[in-house]
Amino acid sequence: MADDPRKNLEEIRFFRDLGIREIYLDVAAGAVRASPPPPPRPASPRPPAGAPPGTDAVPTNPAARPIVPADFPTLEALAGFTAGCPRCKLSSRRTHLVFGQGNPRAALMFVGEAPGADEDAQGLAFVGRAGQLLTKIIEAIGLTRDDVFIANVLKCRPPENRNPEPDEVAACLPYLREQIRLIAPRIIVTLGTFATQAILESELSIGRLRGRFHPLGPVRVMPTYHPAFLLRSPERKKDVWEDMKKVREALRE
């Protein structure tokens, strides 16, 4: 490297423009060795022949698409890689993969367990009755859906909205972890048992975990009840409101 910092910066930009992502400084020789540009990521597989029109279902192939942590520069790049995912058995049954949506730089992120029928049909997270209730919860703390990011642990709908299975969670969790890294929220609200247990790597029930913040690296996690549960048990709405008031205060800090 040159002694002039401006020339060093120009040299680094030159390597960046060539697609080189790392450089190594040989202190003894003063030479710069550039790492080769990364290999192109595999293209998303096309829907199988005979798949229903308007779907993005693909045959299951768990080994087809390894996910390398921290290998995606933007949320958009991750979404492109996720599209057409064949990593678990749900890939061949979905109508649409549901990546999630919202502010890519949100301070607050909501994570549920899996898409339902409405989400599978539209390719958007939390758009059914539970999603409408979630919208009200978000607005109750002075925000809108455009201010937050909403996602699920699973990106595809389980049949008949059954509980996520361990192999499905294992296949999808790397995507969620990359979403969290790229969005870098200050707070994550986990909605329901499965999302909470997956993110916190805990076997405790949502009843024992909710109501207080839990650390996830630099992120604070607030578990609370899923909106679908609130539709069946409206008396629990007061508990969620207490949780969300803590989230609102933490966002103001």
N, C-alpha and C positions, 0 to 999 in steps of 0.2 A: 504494500500500500504506500501511497505517497504521503509526505509529511503534511501537505496542505489538505485540511479537512474537506474543502470544496471539491478538490479533485477526487478524494475518496468517495464522496457522495455521488459524483458523476459516474464513477466506475461502478458503484453498486447499482445505480439506475440502469446502466448499460446492461449488466448481467440480468437484471430484472426483466428488461424489455426482451431479452432473448428467451425468456421463460425459465431461467435458472432460479431456483428457490433457496439455495443455500450456498454459501461460500466459506472456504476454510483458509485461515491465515497461517502461513508458515512463518513464525516469528523469527526463526534463525535466518532464513533466506530472504524474508520480505516478499515472498511470492504469494500470489493468490491462486488457489485451485478452486474451480467452480464445479459443483456437482451437476450431473447431467439433468436435463429436464425430466420431470416425472412421466411415466408412460401414460398414454391416454386411458381414461376410464372406459370400461366396456359400455356399449350402447344398451339402452333399455330394450328388453326383448319385446317383440311384437306380440299382440294378442294371438292366441292359437287359432288355427283354422276351425271354423264352425262356432266360434264364440259368439254369443248374442251381440247384435249391433249395439253400439253405445256403451260397451263395457271395456274395462282394461284388465280383465282376467287373464292370467297366464298360467301355464303348467308349473307345478311346484318343483323347485330345484334348490334345496337348501345350500348347496355348495357353490352356486353360480355367482354370487355377488358378495365377496368379503367386504366388510366395512372397516376402513382404517380410521381410527380416531384422529381427530384434528386434521383431516386431509381435505376438508372442504372450506374454501375461502369465504363463502357466503351461504345464507339460508337458501337462496335461489339455486345454487349449485347442488346443495343437499337434496332439495326437492326434485331436481332433475334426475339425480342418481336414484332416488327412492321410487320414482315413477316406474311402474312395471315390475316392482319387486316380486320375486318368486320364492322368497326364503322360507315360507311355511305353507301349510296345507290350505290356509285361507285364501291364498293367491288365486286359486282356480275357481273360487266360489263368489268372489266379490263382484259387485257392479262397478264400484269406483274405489280406488285407494284414497284414504282421507289423511292428507299430510298435516292439516291444521292451517289456521289462518289468523291474521291479525298484524299487529305492529312488530316488525322484525327487530326492533330495539326496545321492546316493551320492558318496563320495570317490573310488571306483574304478569305472571304466566299462570294459566289454569290447565291442569292435566287431568283428564278423565281416564276411564279404563279402555273403552273401545267404541267404535261407531255403532249406531243403531240403524234401523231400516231407513229413516229419513236421510241420515248422513251418508249411508251407502248409495242411496239413489242420487244425491246431489254432489257428493265428493267434498262436503264441507263438514266441519266439526260442530256439534251441538246446534242443530237447526230444528230439531223436533220440539216436543213439549218440554222436555228437560232443558233444551237449549233456550227456550223462551224464558224459563224460570231463571236460568243462569244470567241471561241478559238483565233481568230485573235486579239480581243480586249485584251485578257489576255496577249498574246505574245507582244502586242504593249507596255505594261508597263514592259517588261523584265521578265515575268514569264511564266510558262507552266501550263497546266491543272493539272499536278501532284503536283504543288506547292499549289494549292488552293483547296477548297471544294465547290462543286456545288450541289445545292439541289433545291427543290420547296416547296411552301406552301402545295399544295396538292400532295399526293403520288400516286394518280391514275388519269388516263385521264378522263376528262369530255367528254360526248358524243359530237361528231362533234367539239371538241375543243371549246365548249361554255365557257362563263365566269364561274368561280367558284361561287357556291351558298353559302349563309351564313352558312347553316348547315354543308356543306362539309368543309368549312374553320374552323369552330368550332371543327369539329371532328379531323382534321389533325394538327391544330396549336400546340397542346401539343407535338407532335412528333418533330416539328421544334424547339420549345423552348428547348427541351432536346438536340437536335443536337447542338444548339448554346451553351448551357451550357457545353457540353462535349468537343466540339472543342475549345471553348473559343477563337474565332478569335479577332483580334484587330479591324478589319474593316469588315463590311458587306455591299456589294453592292446589293441593291434590284433592281430587273429588272422589271419595269413596274408598273402599277397602283395597281394591286391587291396585289402583294407581298409587296409593300411599305406601303399600307394602313393597311395590316394585321400586319406587324411587328411594325409599328409606332403607330398603333391604331389611325389612322387619317382618316378623310374624305376628306382631301384636294387632289387635282389632282396631278399627277406626275409632271406636268408642274410647279406647284407652290412649290413642295417639292424638286425637283432635284437641283443640283448645289451647295449644301452646306451639311455639316455633321449635323446629328441629334444624340443626345445621346440615348443610350439604355443600361442603367446601365453603365458598364465600356467599352462597345463597341460603336464604332462610325459607324453610318449608312449613306451611301451615296446612295440616290435614283438616278436612271437614267432610260433611256428608254430601253424597252425590245428589244433584237436583232430582234425579229420577226417584231416589229414596224419599225425598221431601214430598213428591207428588203422592206417594203412598202413605207417608207419615208426616202430615203437615205440622204436627205438634213439635217436630224437631227444627222447624225453621228458626225458632228463637236461638237455638244453639249455633246455627250457622251465622246468624246475625252477630252473635257475640264473637265468633271467630273472625268475621269480616271486619268488625270494628277494630280488632287488633291489627289486622292487615292495613286498614286505612291509617291508623296511627303510625305504624312502622314506615309506610310510604311517605309520611310527612316529616320523618326525622331527617 
